[in-house]
Structure formats: structure tokens, C-alpha cells
Amino acid sequence: MFEMKNETDTTSTKHKNEDFFKELDKDRCEKKCEYAVLVSLLESDSELYNGGIVDVSYRYPKMFVIRPQFFIPLISLLRNAALSSLSYRRELSIIRDRECDLTNFEDNINTFKESFARNYRIASDRFKTAIEEIDKTILHLQKTKDALLSSENNLRIANNKADELSIKRLTRNAPHRTRHARGYKNTGRKANEADDSIRYTRQRTLLPRTAQEIPRGGCRQTGPARRPALSRTAQRPARRLRAPKEVIAQLSELKNEILCVRGNCDTEVDQMVLPFPLLADYAVILDGERLIYATHGHVYGEDNPPPLGDGDILLCGHTHVPKYTVHDGYTYVNPGSVSIPKEGSRRSYMTLEDGIFIWKDLDGEGSICAAARTACCKKQYIKRRQTWRSQRI
């Protein structure tokens, strides 16, 4: 701050510059000025004040006394000092900031250490938990493996028991087997205990030569075939023992040549041991211009025929008795049975050769049962096939 003091020569009371120092310093402090400058014409004869800028900071801080002619130089000096002070302040501020950065850096390092330690502890705990879960999973998989191996052993044992299964074992304590064994003992004959395939013997009854001589009855037949088909009747101990394994092997060799329909005793268990379809309810064979509807006979038969056209053939088994009957519009044919013939008929089967059905016994002797062909157009065949499908649905 600046203060001006002046007096004339005629003034009676003469003042000194020192008289105003205290009041000037007080005003500087109240107004928060950095410097106090007294521009004075007092004590005009004083060589101290006339010599230039007088620094009186030894008495009052940052106070100067000058004559008016030194006002501009003092302003320049104060300006330069202020610029230098500002530069020093900036440098000091930078230095202080650096010191603060170092202090904050140490604090940040400590914070990072604490956070890292906490995260490491959490990650370690989770890693340990994951390892424990993996161990539990490995233990569970090992138990599963042991269970599967145990199942495999049980399946192998069951398979061995199935291989060892025989009619003899199944009928060992059966009452009728005991009665037969007692009868053999009384007559001096020994019971045959072999489980292998037996030799079929042909009955002495003569094969009927005409269709009118064929007895009527009922049996089980799985479908038309060109060769003898062995029936699965070994469960009946009253008859001779059969060899089902050998029969399965023989039929499996002909799996690409067999067209089979389900009998009333066939189940999914039979399908499991045979490599060709066994459980179809019927089969339709196109022979020239006529249709051969092959079924077992316990659903559709001679008394309950399916929809058929003129000249078509209904081929059934079920009765175990060979038969040939011409009905109004269709022909009923039954090949008989090679395993359990009934009503005194011979063990017989049927072949279809050049449109002719021929009955044959196990020695190959046969008789022609039908040779007529009836025309049937393809459209009628398609129509009847659609009728069969709609009835089954």
C-alpha cells in the first residue's frame, strides 16, 4: 500500500517520517498488504531520504520510504520481486506436491498390499474348495465305476446262467416228469436225459392226397416257408426235448430269407434272440396278380377273414392241421405243423412253387393243394392295402 505525506515551508509544526511508520504498518496489516511504501516530502534536508529508496524494515517489516522521484523505480523493483516470489511459490508448490505424492504413494502401496492379501486369501479359499469338490467328484466317479463293474459282473453271471439253462433243469422236479420217470422204471426203460437236438421220426399216418380229405383243427404257425420251421415248444415236457439253441442258430443263418409273422405265443423275449423281425401281425405277399395275406390265425382266420379280393389267399396256421378250402372270393390255406401236428395229421409244411401250394411231410413227400390263379389288378391291391391299414389304425 502507498501513503503520501507533504507539508509546506510555512507550516508551523514540522513532522518527521518516523511519526507515520507505526500507523502505516497498522494499516498494512489490517488491509493484508505485503508491502507498505511512504512517499514523503518531509525532512527535505535529510540526506538519508534524499539519497534514494530507504528500507526501514529493520523497524517495521516490508516498509520503504521514498521521494516522489523514486516512485517508478520502486514500482519496478516491487514488480520484479513479486514475479520472483510468484516463481518461488510455484516451485515450492511443486515441491510440496511431490512430497505429497511420495506420502500418498506409500499410503497407496499399503492399501494395495492389504487388498492383494485379502484377494489372495479369498482366491486361496475358493481354490481349496474347488480342490475338495474335485476330490468328491473323483470319489463319486470311482463309486460309479465300481457299480458299473459290479453290474458287468452280474450280467456276465446272468449270461452264464442263461447259457447253462436247459429244459432238463427247468423240468427236473416237475410232477409230470416224475410220473414219466416212474413209468419208464416200471417198464424197464431208461429216461433220456440228453439236452442235445433229437432226431425227428415220421409218423405212420398217410398224408391226405386231396383237399377234401384234410382234417380240420387249430395250431400255431409263424408263416409260409419253403423249408421246415422248428417250433418253440420245448417247454412241454410231455413231448420229446427240443434244442432251442440249435434252432436259433439254424434260423439266424437264414435271416435274409425269412418272412415271419407273430404267433400267439411269441413275445419280445423271442425277438431278443433272433436277428430277423418276428413280431409283425401279418405279411402281404404279391404273387403275380393275387395277394397272399399271411397271418397266424388267432386274430384273422377262416371264421374271421380280413378284407380280401377275388382270388386272394388267406394263409394261416394256429390249428396245426393242414387244410385247403375255397370260399366265396378267397381261398383259405393252412400248412399244418412240423412239431405238434393235431387230429392225426402228419408233420407237414407247405411250399409255393410256380404259383402252386404243395403240402410236404418231413421226408419231402407232398401233394398239390391248389394250382388255380385268379386275376387281381394292381389298383385293387392298393385299395385293399389301404383298407387293411385303416382297420388296424
Secondary structure, DSSP 8 states (H G I E B T S, - for coil): -EEEE---TT-SS---GGGGHHHHHHHHHHHT-S-EEEEE--STT-HHHHTS-EE-TTTSTTEEEE-GGGHHHHHHHHHHHHHHHHHHHHHHHHHHHHHHHHHHHHHHHHHHHHHHHHHHHHHHHHHHHHHHHHHHHHHHHHHHHHHHHHHHHHHHHHHHHHHH--HHHHTTT-HHHHHHHHHHHHHT-------S-------SS---SSGGG----B-------SS------TT-TTS----HHHHHHHHHHTTTT------TT--HHHHHT-SS----SEEEEEETTEEEEEE-SSSS-SSS--S--TTEEEE--SB-S-EEEE-SSEEEEE---SSS--TT--SEEEEEETTEEEEEETTS-EEEEE-------HHHHHHHHHHHHHHH-
